[in-house]
Amino acid sequence: MTETVELRSGTTMPMVGFGTWQLRGEQAYDAVSFALETGYRHLDTATMYRNEDEVGRAVRDSAVGRQDIFITTKLPAERRNRIRQTLEESLSALGTDYLDLWLIHWPPGGAAPDVWAEFIKLRDEGLTRAIGVSNYSVAQLTELTTATGETPAVNQIPWSPKHYDPAVLDEHRRMGVVLEGYSPLKGARLKDKTLTQIASRYGVTPAQVVLRWNLEHGVVVIPKSAHRDRIAENFAIDGFELNHAEVVAIDEI
């Protein structure tokens, strides 16, 4: 899977990433290591996941160069008064001197333009190549832009057929914000007749259909699994494309 999207900073982001939420210890290390072997070049973690050490160790132990891996981590809302310290701790844990993308994990008591302004400063210092947010509404994205003159490059939110909202997607496009969907399979009924019929048509699984549907909409996806077969399956979605009618049918689920 080699599809990418260019962020407003000019950074290139792989559209299929490997999520690490709930993966801890050696399970996290093993899963990330296998993901990199499989071909993933986009890893998503967060300070609150408590697995940055394992993610970093897997990156260092892999045969893939750091420059070829897109690494995202996130600032917890409760760390809004320790922004630089948190970023430095993440860099140390991950064993890298820069991030590819740093996100405000949750709106810390509102959109928090002051936190966003600090993100811009640290980005400009070269500690992260791109900055964004997670779990923000369109109104909160607008508030950050109005307050600072800079729009987040990415907004990471729950996204699946269950969460599909064309108005939200259109607003992200209008603002130039890349929508990154987490829990893309958790919010999908994989036994749904529409999904199973499309999957049968292409000789793939319903999960692969859902992930491909996200890509057809230009939505970045970060499926997570600790199981090697599913890690590989989630990455193998470049051998087919959905037509317009199939995309619309999934929209309507």
Summary of the structure (lengths in Angstrom):
residues: 253
radius of gyration: 17.6
end to end distance: 25.8
largest distance: 52.3
contacts: 867
relative contact order: 0.14
helix: 45%
strand: 16%
